[in-house]
Amino acid sequence: MALDYMTLDVLRLSHPAWRLLRAQHAPFIAGFLHRVFIVPNVRVLPQADLEEMLEDELFALREQLGDEELFPGSARSYLNEWAENEKGWLRKFYPSGTDEPHFDLMPATEKALTWLEGLTERTFVGTESRLLVLFDLLRQMSEGSQTDPQVRIEELEKRRAEIDEEIARVADGDLPLLDETALKDRFQQFLQMARELLGDFREVEQNFRSLDRRVRERIALWEGGKGELLEEIMGERDAIAESDQGRSFRAFWDFLMSQTRQEEFSRMLDGVLLLDPVRELRPDARLHRVHYDWLEAGEHTQKMVAQLSEQLRRFLDDQAWLENRRIMTILRDIETHALAVRDDAPRGWFAQMEEPWASIELPLERPLYRPPHRPVIRDIELEEGEADIDTEALFSQVVVDRRELIATIRRELREQDQVTLGEVIARHPLRQGLAELVAYLHVAAEWPQRVVDDEDQQEVSWELAEGGMRRAKLPRIILMKS
């Protein structure tokens, strides 16, 4: 895009990110949204929680600046103002199954906050890691587009020779290690790309959300046939899914959903965060689960695709119901007219039918008979194979009955109005270990009346079959009678 005067003037007036930077209370708005959404990597917040945090922020600023009239509005009015179309900094919506509004950052707002983060002076600016990333990307593109097999074989052999040489050096005791500067450089590059990746998810989700909105508008105003509308909508959805952005997201999602990749990523990340140079940078504790944040962000995008499919299915159901209703109306009109003329049949031609005609097919138009291929079965004696497979895993499966866990909680609630999950487990010890604990947490997450206190921790323990004890700390989960 060319940054000429007219283009920049339009962006200055219309783009939400630029409007945020030009806002009267831009430091207050950007600081609050960055602290609430970006720092803890929170995707969605209910209005009650966000309103409470904003009230605390307003009270602290008024006390600090000594001006009660500096921010005259209430927290709810500010949130509604930021979610208006004129501002477009927050998205206000109602998730399915709840009547409480929720808020999420818009992609343009995250871009503005990321740009503001880049304005601060960094104590350490690494360039080596970015150069290595660029070099590796160029090599991947060069090798990935090479069509000559001989050239690719030569590149692979060259790489194998380098690996063999490195193995020989390590075997001789020569272990080249990264110094502290190189470790800090690469870690900052990893941290920056991890944050940018989370921002990319919001933009992909916004694209599918815009498509869903256009689909709803077309369905509401459509007067043609179903086939034409479906062809138009599915063509646009395929255009997004088959675009560079859509295919890149699908490849990333398939890569991240691999259990092996997740375990390998967790193992390497935990090892890197224990290094002394990395610990000196004081990374955020949430970095331990950044790949799970990616999964959560990707799940929001997948839900938007599922919502689009649900909207199309609902449209087809409504159209089928309307067509069936029209057919029944036509049939009842025919019956009514038939009964009206039963005693006084009209004279002359009452109904006409086209003259029947025969469909002629010439013999030579039909394909000739082709005998089927008979399989050739060799007359050999089958040998019984042998395989050294441990079948113990087939008999050691753990199945947790969720209905039994629900019944246990309900028995506890018969004698009292509320009970914590830790108390339930203490009175009914875990018999199937961690699997049963996870099932309890799943039941508690779906319980109609529950309260979760993250500040108060409870400890539960269970005994292993081979001996020994295991302990886990859980937030205080209070289950109440519904």
N, C-alpha and C positions, 0 to 999 in steps of 0.2 A: 504494500500500500504506500502510495506517495504521500509524504507529509507536507502537502502544500497548505496554503493559508485557508482555503475553503474547507478542505477536509478536516483540519484541526479545529476550525471554528465550529463545524457541525459536531465534532466529538466533544468539544468543550460544553456545548449546550445540551447534548443528548446522552452522552455515555455516563452510566452510573458511577464508574470509578472516578472520573474527572469531577462529577458533581460532589462526590464525597470529599475530595481534596479541596474544593472551593466552598464547602459548607461553613457556616458561621462557627459551629462548635466541632470542627473536624478533629482536633486533638482528643476531645472527650469521646466522640463517637468511635473513632478508629482505635483508641486505646482500650475502650470497653469491649468492642467486638473482638479485638485481637486476644485479649486476656480470657474471654469467655469461650470463644470458638477455636481459635488457632492454636493457642498454647496447649490446652488439654486435648486437642483434636476431637472436639465434640461435633457430631454431625447435626443432631436435632435436639432442641430443648423445648419443653413445654412452657406455656406462657407464664404459669405461676412461678416456676423456678427462675426463669429469665427476668421476670418482673421484680422478684425479690432481690436478685443480684444487682439489678440496675438501681433499685432504691438504696441499697447500701453504698453503691458507687456515688450516687448523687449526694447522699448525706455526708460521705467522706470528703468530697470535693467542696461542698459548701462550708464544712468546718475548716478545711485547710485554707481556702481562699478568703474566708470571712465575709462572704457575700451571699445572703439568703436568696436574693433575687437573681442570681447569676443564671440559674437553671429553673425557671418558674414552673415548667410543666411537670406532670406526674410521670412515673415510669411507664405506665400503660400508654399514655398519650405519645410518648417518645417512640415506643416500639411500634405503635400503629402508624406513626408518621414515617418511620424508616422503612416500613413495609409497603407504603403507597407506591403507585406506579410512577409518580413524579420523582421519587427518590430511588426506589428499586435496590436498596441495600440489603434488605432481609426478605425472605419468602415466608409468608404466613399461610398456613394450610391446616387442614383437619385430617389427621391420619384415619384410616378405616377403623371403625370400632370404638371411636372416642369422639366426644363433643367438645374437648378442650383444644384450643388452637395451639399449634407448635410453630417454631421459628427455625429457619436454617439460613446460612449465609448464601448470598448469590455469588456466582463466579466472578463478576466484575468487582465486588467488594473484596474478595480474597486477592485479586490481582493488585488492587490498590494497597492492601496491607502488606503484601509481599514486596512491593516497590518501596514502601516506607521502611521496611526492615533493611533493605539494601542501602538506605541513606546513612545508617549508623556506621561509625568507624569501627572496623574490625581490627582486633589485635594481631591477627595472623591471617595473611592472604596467601593461600597455596596455589601454585600454578602447575606443579609437576603432575599431579594426579589428573588434572583436566587435559594436559597434553597427552598423557598416556591413554585417557579415554578417547580422545580424538584420533590418536594413532590406531587404537584397536578398532574403532568404528570404520575408519578408512580401510583397514585390512579386511574386515568382515565384508564390506561392500565390494572390494576388489576381488576377493576370493569367491564370494557368493554370486558374482555376475560372470565369472570366468567359465566359458563353454568348452575350452580345450582340455580334454582329460589329462593330457601329458603335463600341461602347466600346473594343474591342480595336484597331480601326483608329485611333481617336483617340489611344490610348496609344502606338501605334507611330509615328504621325506626330509626336507630341510628342518621343519619343525621337530620331527622325530629325532634328528641328529642333535638338535639343541637340547631336547629333553634328556637324551642319553648322556650328553656331556654334563648336564646339571646333576643327574643321578650319580655319575662317577665322582663328581666333586663332593657331593654330600657323603657318599660312601667313604671318601678319604678324610672326612672330618671337616671339610670346608663348608660351613653353614652360613651363607650370606643372609643377614638380618636387616630389616628396615630400621633406620634410626628414628629418634623421637619426632624429628621434623617431618619425615616421610609419613609416619603413622598419623600425625595430626593433620597433615595435608589431605590424606586419603579419607580420614574420618569426616572432615568437614565437607568434602565432596559428596560422600555418602549421605550425610545428614541433609545437605541441600537438595539432592535428587530425591530423597525420601519425602521431603515436604512438598516439592514440586509435583510429585506423583499424586499425592492426596488432592492437591488443587486441580489436577487434570481430571480426576474422577468427578468433581463437581461440575466441570464444564461438559463432560460427556453426558452426565445425568441431566443437565439443563437442556442439551440438544434433544434427548428423548422426551423430556417433559414438554418442550415446545411442539414436538411432533404430536404428542398426545393431545395437547390443547387444540391443534389444528384439526386433528381427527374428530374431536368432539364437535367443533364448530361445523365441519362438513356434514357430519351425521345429522345435526340439528336442522340444517338447511337443505339437505339432499332431497330431491324429488324424483330422481331417476331410478334405474334398476340397481339391484345389489351387486351384480357382477362388475358394473362400471366403477362403482365406489370402491369395492374391494381391490380392483386392479390398480386404481389410482393410489390408494393408501398403502397397499403392500409394495407398490413400486417405490414410493417415497421411503418406506421403512427399509427396504432392501438397499436403497441408495445410501442410507446412513450406515447400515450394517456392513455394506461392502465398500464403504469409503476407506481411505487410509486410516482415519481415526478409529472407525469401527473395527476394522480387521486387526489393528494394533491392540485395541482393548480386548478383543476376543482371544488373541494369542497370549496376552499377558494374563488373562483370567485362567486360561487352560494351564499355563505354566504354574500359577500360584495355587491352583486347586490340587496339585500333585502332593500327596502326603509325604513322599520322599523329599521333594523340594522344600516343603515346610520344615521338616525335621532337620535337614541340612542347613537351612537358613538360620533356624533357631540356635543350632549348635555353634555355627560360626559367629553369629552375632553375640551370643553370651561370652564366647572366648575373647572377642575383640573388646567388649566393654570391660573386661577384667584387666586389660593392659594398663600399666601405670600412665603412659602418655595420654591415653584416651580418658582415663579417670581424672587427670588434671584439668581437662576441658569441662568437667562437670556436666555430662550429657543428661538430658531429661530422663527421668525414670521410665516414662512411657515408651522410650525408644526400645525397650526390651520386647514390646509387643507391637512394633510398627507394622509387621507383616499381617497381624490380625486386624490392625486398623485398615490396612489395604483391603482385606477381605470384607470388612464391614462396609467400607465405602463402595466396593464393587457390588456388594449385595444390594445397596440402595439403587444402583444403576440397573441391576437385573430386575428389581421390583418394578421399575418404570417400564421396562419392556413387557413384563407380565401384565401390568396395568393396561398397556396398550392392547395386548391380546384379549384381555377381559372386556375391554370396551368394544372391540370388534365382535366378540362372541355375543355380547348383549344386543348389539345392533342386529345381528342375524336372527337371534331369538325373537326380537320385537317384529322384524320384518316377516318372519315366518308366521307369527301369530296374526298379524294384520292380513296376510294373504289368505290364511285359513278362514279368517272371519269373512273376507270378501267372497270366498268360494261358497261358504255356507249361506251367505245372503243371496247369491245367485241361485243356488239350489232351492231355497225356500220361495223365491220369486217364481221359479219354474213350477213348483208344486202348487202354488196359489193360482197361477194361470191355468194349470191343468184342471184343478177342481172347479174353476169358474166356467170352463167350456165343456165340462163332462156331460151335462144334460142338454146342452145346445151347441153341438159340434159345428164349427164353421164350415161353410160350403166352399167348394173349389179346392185349390191346393192348400193343404194345411202345413205341410213340411216338405222340404226337398232334400234329397241326398244326391251326391255326385254318383255318376254311373260307375259301378265297380270295374276295375281293370286289372289285368294280370301283370305281374312282374316277370319279365322274360330274361333269363340268363342263358347265354350260349354255353355249350359244353366246353369249348376251348377257353372260356374265360375263367374256368375253375382250375386251380393248380393241380398238376399231376400228382399221383400217389408216389410217395417216397417211403421205402421201407425203413423202419427204425434201425439204428445201429445196435447190433447185438454186442454186449460186453464180452470180452474174452476173459474167462476165469481160468486161472492156472490151477491145475490139480496138484496142490502141494499140501503137505501136512502142517497144520498150524502148531506153532510152538508156544508153550506157556511162558510169558515174560516174567521177569523178576525186577522188582523195584524196591530200593531201600528208602521207604517213606515212613516218617514218623506219624502214625495215625492218632497219637495221643491228643493232638490239637482238636480232633473231631469230637472228643468226649469231654473236653475241658471248657466248653462254651459257658459263658455267664449270661443268664437271662434274668432280668429284674422285672418283677410284676408291679407295674405302676398302680394298678388298682388296689393291691395290698398296702402300698405306701399311703395312698389317699385314705383308705379305711383306717389306718393307724392314726393319721392326723385327725380324722373326724372323731375317733374315740377319745383322743385327748381333749378335743374341744367340747365334748359333751359335759365335762366336769368343770370347765372354765371358759371364760369368754375369749381368751387369747393365749397363745403359747408360742415360744420361739422354736425355730428349727433345731437349735442346739439342744434344747430340753427334750424334744421328741427323740433325737438320736441317742441322748443319754439314757432315756428310759427304755428305748428299744435299740440295742446295739446293732451296728452294721454287721450283717452276716456275709455280704458279698463284696465288701471292701469299697474301693473307689467307685466302681460302677454303680453301686447302690446309692452312694453319696451324690453322684452326678444326677441320678434319677430323682432323688429328693429335691435337689436344686431346680430341676426342670418342673417338678410338681409345684414347688413354691412360686416359681415365676408365673405359672398359670393360675395361681390361687386368686379368687375374686377379691378378697379383702386381705391385703398384706402391706407391711411397712418395712423398708430396708434402711438400716442405720449403718452407713459405711464407717462412721467414726468408732463405733463399738464393735470389737472383734470377739468372736466366740471360737473356742477350740474344740474340735471333735477328734476322736481317735478310734482306731479299730485294730483288731489283731489279725495278722497274716496267717494263712494256712500253714506255711512252713516255719512259723514262729516269728516273734518280733512284733513291734507295734509301729503303726503309722499315725501321724497327726496332721491335721489341716486346720488352718484358720479361715473362718468365714465371717462375713459381715453379719450383724445381728438382724435376722429375718424374723419378723413377728407376723404370725398367721392368726387371723381373727374369724369369728363366726360370720357367715354370710347371711 
